[in-house]
Amino acid sequence: MTYHVRRSPERAATRPRSLTELLTPRLEALVAFRRDIHAHPETSHAEHRTTARVVEQLRAAGLEPRLLPGTGLVCDVGAGARTVALRADLDALPLADETSSPWASTVPGVAHACGHDVHTAVVLGAGLVLADLARAGQLPGRVRLVFQPAEEVTPGGALGVVAAGALEGVERIFAVHCDPHTDVGRVGLRVGAITSAFDQVKVELHGSGGHTSRPHLTGDLVFALAKVVTEVPAVMSRRLDPRAGVSLVWGRISAGGAANAIPRVGVAEGTLRCVRQDAWKDAGDLLPQVVREVVAPYGLRAEVDLQRGVPPVVNEAVSTGLLQRAAEDQLGEGAAVPTDQSLGGEDFAWYLQHTAGAMARLGTRTPGGPTHDLHRGDFEADERAIAHGARLLASAAIESLRLPPV
């Protein structure tokens, strides 16, 4: 796996001071910072304490962060006509922390189970060492730190960040996402789509209800709901190009309260995912039609609520190459490894609708240890990933600014 990036001829002569040397004295504080926000997680659009803690750290380093509407912030490091951005997400998930670590969540029913606390510490660490370089006159441009709220809700807080002008003048943007299936010290990279399009789906069936002994006198709602759950995904797979990778999976089904009563209302909720952006709209347009076709024989009314989520994260080739070079320079030969496209959704995709960029999968699994998957209450990350991610993003930003303008 090699993504070629033309090296600037003056690179060797103007190479910045060692990022490891600059970051090492800060590592203990960065880990403590991560543990603090891990213990005090906040859900989407409620990241007030987390925002304040990031602002506190940046101001202590002599930087001037700018608050975004609601929650979140941006902060410019260095100066110049060219700007590269680094993005982190701040929010936690509404689920219980099932770990036994001393820094486990102190907020009932809320946990950093997707690693956003790690992402925040990574971008903070990168920003602090870049600020050191800027003060020494060794940062060849401006790096904008973007601490985004509400990645975990649809359609994602990135849209509000873009609307607030955070990408103005930005020619390239980078991010990392924790990967518990990759060992710490390695970085997963891929040119092209690395995540998939994602929508939330709610199907609600309505009928008159009745007795289970007389289903012929009413719409058999539970039976029809079962047909929706099983047949709609099958029909979608035959009405759309199978190469589009459309996946409709249900996460919640609810209907009725008595064994001998046919209910008036039933609900199925799930997600619609698509690996190809060009098929994303077609899948969303087709779904309501298929639901109504499946329900029609049972005399019920179907309401379909499709909440558009995010497009795929499509990594641009040059940006991916910069991340590969950064991984090799900072983490060692072989640190950059190929990774597959996932069906997960990530609102970093919205930034890439406006500028070039790439996201890397940051290894967080302790070698030889268990895999703590994302969006589970027992998720844990090897904290060495903080240093790796900070050096990766700082190096990629520097090298991006050394390239000819996009």
Secondary structure, 3 states (H helix, E strand, C coil): CCCCCCCCCCCCCCCCCCHHHHHHHHHHHHHHHHHHHHHCCCCCCCCHHHHHHHHHHHHHCCCCCEECCCCCEEEEEECCCCEEEEEEECCCECCCCCCCCCCCCCCCCCECCCCHHHHHHHHHHHHHHHHHHHHCCCCCCEEEEEEECCCCCCCCCHHHHHHCCCCCCEEEEEEEEEEEEEECCCEEECCEECCCEEEEEEEEEECCCEECCCHHHCCCHHHHHHHHHHHHHHHHHHHCCHHHCCEEEEEEEEECCCCCEECCEEEEEEEEEECCHHHHHHHHHHHHHHHHHHHHHHCCEEEEEEEEEECCCEECHHHHHHHHHHHHHHHCCCCEEECCCCCCCCHHHHHHHCCEEEEEEEEEECCCCCCCCCCCCCCCCCCHHHHHHHHHHHHHHHHHHHCCCC
